[in-house]
Amino acid sequence: MKDYITVIGGGLAGCEAAYQIAKAGIKVKLYEMKPVKFSEAHSNENLAEVVCSNSFKSNLLTNACGLLKEELRRLDSLLVRIADETQVPAGQALAVDREKFSKRVTEEIEKNSLIEVIHKEVKDVDFDKEIDVKNGIVIVATGPLTSESLTKFIGKITGEDKLYFYDAAAPIISKDSINFDIAFYGNRYEQEKKKDETIDEWKERQNNQEESYINLPMNQEEYENFWNALVNAEVVTLHDFEKREIFEGCMPVEVMAKRGVDTLRFGPLKPVGFDDLRTGRRPYAIVQLRQDNTEGTIYNIVGFQTNLKFGEQKRVFSMIPGLENADFVKYGVMHRNTYINSTKLLDNTYNLKSNSNIYFAGQITGVEGYVESISSGMVVALNAINDFNNIFGEEEKQFKEKIVFSENTIIGALAKYISTENDKFQPMNANFGILSELNGKKIKDKKERYMKLAERSLAYF
């Protein structure tokens, strides 16, 4: 076996992994193609470039990303520490001076004598060449804009049908925030009132079934108000390279709506096969929510892939009856994003099931966001260190078991989410909806519930 660990990609996940491995006294070869070659979205020559927003989101423990950062602080995350050191005023959020952040990360990585930074594009990983996935531990952390050449290699080791080239995801809602005075369970046609049922019997039957769909009926006025807001809402401006790939694959709900006021009613909002529990008649339109995790705590809005700005999604989609107080655990996105179908390929340490020498980390795994990427790099590093010590370490350094974080933590819940089989898998941010539920009495107040979840998580650390 090679006496070093290879990390491909010098972004947030790759740098965190390299740092943690070197801290354990193990040599690292870190490959980064910049400045030899830049992706369409990168321009800074430094490592750990922050490409989009400079915000690492909230620092509050009642925010899932805030809790995730605190979990990582307790594990001595290099990148979260530098984010704290280079922060700029942003209220309760942690925002960074992006130039200083990347520069400081680069300095920390380059001054470490155990980390060799190699500036070259990795186009293929051949078993007989310097990056040896047969006789060495390799971490692929190449991000959502992986180069075309390396994408082909990843396709070979994961299967072309399990590699995605854009992220076209619908918003995801916390089930606890849905108004069930309006919403009801049921699958199309199975939910219609039977001829011999009374209204009360029919309603009782609907309320007693928990199908994989939750339905939100709309009358004509509600639908037309929603449609007007949707077609006039602000959208995100895409890069040219994103437009080419996205619109060939799917259509944003707002683009579909602009084709005519009734287009959605004959598409994802068609009311056929449903009765409205409030009226006993077919609704004018209906929005469906599909269960998004095994526990049934989060649901996605069916057919609502969107390019609306996040604030606009909150405003417009909250107009749907039953979602007036919706808690959006993930907003819809449509942008260039290469990621693997981790639910079929990886275990809950981000290790490739078909080759235990290979780990994936960062957004290519389906975790979405800066801090989430750092989290995956941390988990991968600790397990790669474990693997390395099992081969080369002295007896007291050998740990046979994988390091799996509790699903009561955000770190562990993210790892579980991306490794649990799901035919509708889509990238996921940190959110409380993916944590296991609290034991005991249900807490209705959201902030109080989130604080209890945070306390439980930090007790684990």
HELIX and SHEET records of a PDB file:
HELIX    1   1 LEU A   12  LYS A   23  1                                  12    
HELIX    2   2 ALA A   64  ARG A   73  1                                  10    
HELIX    3   3 LEU A   78  GLU A   85  1                                   8    
HELIX    4   4 ARG A   98  GLU A  110  1                                  13    
HELIX    5   5 GLU A  148  THR A  158  1                                  11    
HELIX    6   6 GLU A  160  LYS A  162  5                                   3    
HELIX    7   7 LYS A  175  SER A  177  5                                   3    
HELIX    8   8 ILE A  199  ASN A  207  1                                   9    
HELIX    9   9 GLN A  220  VAL A  231  1                                  12    
HELIX   10  10 ASP A  240  ILE A  246  1                                   7    
HELIX   11  11 VAL A  253  ALA A  257  1                                   5    
HELIX   12  12 LEU A  264  PHE A  266  5                                   3    
HELIX   13  13 PHE A  310  PHE A  317  1                                   8    
HELIX   14  14 SER A  342  LEU A  345  1                                   4    
HELIX   15  15 GLN A  363  THR A  365  5                                   3    
HELIX   16  16 TYR A  370  PHE A  392  1                                  23    
HELIX   17  17 GLU A  395  LYS A  397  5                                   3    
HELIX   18  18 ILE A  410  SER A  419  1                                  10    
HELIX   19  19 PHE A  432  ILE A  434  5                                   3    
HELIX   20  20 LYS A  446  TYR A  460  1                                  15    
SHEET    1   A 5 ILE A 115  HIS A 119  0                                        
SHEET    2   A 5 LYS A  27  GLU A  32  1                                        
SHEET    3   A 5 TYR A   4  ILE A   8  1                                        
SHEET    4   A 5 ILE A 137  VAL A 140  1                                        
SHEET    5   A 5 ILE A 358  PHE A 360  1                                        
SHEET    1   B 3 SER A  55  SER A  58  0                                        
SHEET    2   B 3 ALA A  93  VAL A  96 -1                                        
SHEET    3   B 3 GLN A  87  VAL A  88 -1                                        
SHEET    1   C 2 LEU A 163  ALA A 169  0                                        
SHEET    2   C 2 VAL A 333  ILE A 340 -1                                        
SHEET    1   D 6 PHE A 184  TYR A 185  0                                        
SHEET    2   D 6 TYR A 213  MET A 218 -1                                        
SHEET    3   D 6 ALA A 285  GLN A 291 -1                                        
SHEET    4   D 6 ILE A 298  ILE A 301 -1                                        
SHEET    5   D 6 ILE A 172  SER A 174 -1                                        
SHEET    6   D 6 PHE A 328  LYS A 330 -1                                        
END                                                                             
